[in-house]
């Protein structure tokens, strides 16, 4: 009997998640029913939003239930299928979570386009990361040539693409990242115009110097101190797509005062800012447009990226916990089987 | 020699403005040069934004300079003209400020459409108030039939129109106002579905009860505690046009903690809120569309309003100071001469 090793939510974290919030289980692999497919996971994507889904709080998606498999996007190979659209050996993208095998509804799967090669790319540049960057930057941020775009977590899965996509439209891209090694990579390998280390004591001053013409688009994916440094630099009519607030997901209480909300609302008015939250599923029909453009850039080598690969499902909790602390360098992936 | 009585900014307020921040002067009326017009003010509009313009802070418009005439929209009668487009006796709308006479550039004036009768209406329903409500509500708020729109200062110049314009598009309108008399007026005279007294101890609970289906559009013109009560009631994809934050203009320091900014940004993301600041001049080309629609509603009696009229330029400072404390009941106007 084939066994499925999987990781479930054992308890909800209070503050930063710890290993004890997860539990590894081995259960027999299920049998697909009519319209279902059995998929063996090859790649699992690890991403910040998973932290929020661990909280028992209303959000854009329901929380992961206690003792349920942790949520996550996956690439896998079809083992057996009871749906006419899928056959053994197909490589499919789905949301099969932190486990080695999954029986899932065929409707939740999409076949990978073979021309794109290495399947992990469907979880990164040409997958959720790419589409998230594309939707938030182009549909909300709308950078024009010559404008300045700032993005944090600039060496990460989404942030790295936001800056490159800004450059592709003629904008100036300024990244924020943790530590000199990541900052160097963002400028030298990804081609951003500048990248500021948020750990520097004079971070806010350095960011101001890197944005001499102010900030027109701030792609928000971290919140907290980066946001506080960005706010005074925003230009009139700046756009702020809010994709994530990774610095806040583990917060157990509001930070000490004063309350800066009135300052923020005054800035919204005086600068006529547009702040808009989004998640990828809000742009359900963006796929064709995204693939048409991104696949060309990808073939031309214009979307560079770095993967931070861990092996085996057991590595997922530590990889996830480390990512939330900024220990990753690039898009975090778990490889469960060979490509 | 005809004298011009005018009110200038004598000193910048620290906190709530006081009478000593203003100075009344009498100076000889000037002579118009080529392309200029001499206008005698009939009506002066008093509005919350003037408080912000008294601060020495960068904003969407420069501050009023010390010893300069206080800014303000006016309706007046042309006394003499050295511009071919204007003649003695024309009734004109301009930005001539807190004074009885003004020599101004012809290009800053617009002739009043005679069919609309009483000229003060050009400062309210069919003027800046109406256009501000129209632009913020329809171009940013975009209420759909059946949705719930909340607006504060609901008996005031802009708020009263926001609710009525929401109703005209089939939305539910809930106002917030100070005291039972204003709330009664908002429901019984303006036709809002409900109006909650923000002075009530259980204001937040009452607001929640008045919005059983949540809030889809919050037209922000006050900030502070009303905003805090609105935030938890906002629905997914709610739109928040930010037109003013009257509760904050006189703030001398940030309110005590905790800092609620992270809570706000989390809500922006989880509910995919759109928060957008605007001022009327951002919608410079909205005039024709606005007049086409609003003039019909006005003729049909569908835009009700209340004016809070004071007499003589000397009454302006007290009327303004009182308005900031919510002592006005309706749109505040200063009448300087008979219509």
Interface residues (C-beta under 8 A of the other chain):
Chain A: X52 X57 X58 X59 X60 X220 X223 X224 X227 X236 X242 X243 X244 X245 X248 X251 X253 X254 X255 X256 X257 X258 X259 X260 X261 X262 X263 X264 X265 X266 X267 X268 X269 X270 X271 X272 X273 X274 X275 X276 X277 X278 X279 X282
Chain B: X52 X57 X58 X59 X60 X220 X223 X224 X227 X236 X242 X243 X244 X245 X248 X251 X253 X254 X255 X256 X257 X258 X259 X260 X261 X262 X263 X264 X265 X266 X267 X268 X269 X270 X271 X272 X273 X274 X275 X276 X277 X278 X279 X282
